Amino acid sequence: MALYLKEHLTFDRAEMMVESVKEGDSDLKTLYMKGIFIQGGVKNANERVYPVSEIGNAVDTLNEQIKEGHSVLGEVDHPDDLKINLDRVSHMINSMWMDGPNGYGKLKILPTPMGTLVQTMLESGVKLGVSSRGSGNVNDLDGRVSDFEIITVDIVAQPSAPNAYPKAIYEGLMNMKHGHKVLEVAREARGNKQVERFLKDEISRLIKDLKID
């Protein structure tokens, strides 16, 4: 039976780049994150080794899904299974490719409530990493992974942090007076500059209160 496999990469180890792109005639800008989504050929922090051939096959399979019109959605924080929870979705995987032993990718931040949280954190200077989520078999002797499949790539806090930033902000926001209203207006924030300004001010203030940097 295949195992549930998660592998985290910090902002720096993932060589993450954040791009702001103006799309269409609107003044709104869309954020993209691009970098290493999973490392191959080396033993990682979980004592697992992903052969380059396994990563290459998994990347090809995921790209085929995208070309066929499937939306590969990702979440904030660390889900406990392979299911995609729509209320936690923050981004969509645009593409993945191989460069040397590593699987690189590009994701688009979506205007969902959790995507808006991620965008505000990135614009506030918070460094976020990524976590691949997939399945496969692991050899007990050398930690080599076989039959690997990438389900998605999630956005996570730096693994050294005691709590994931998105979870801390979400819970902190819900504990604020009228905090739930901030999440509600997030759904209407895109395209309304006044609402966007209010939302970003509220979340930026929360980040400072939580002393997240």
ABEGO torsion letter per residue (X at the ends): XBBBBBBBBBAAAAGBBBBBBBBEABABBBBBBBEBABBBGBBBAAGBBBBAAAAAAAAAAAAAAAAAGBBBBBBBEBBABABBBAAABABBBABBBBBEABBBBBBBBBABAAAAAAAAAAAAGBBBBBBBBBBEBBBAAAGBBBGBBBABBBBBBBAABABBAAAAAAAAAAABBGAAAAAAAAAAABGBAAAAAAAAAAAAAAAAAAGBX
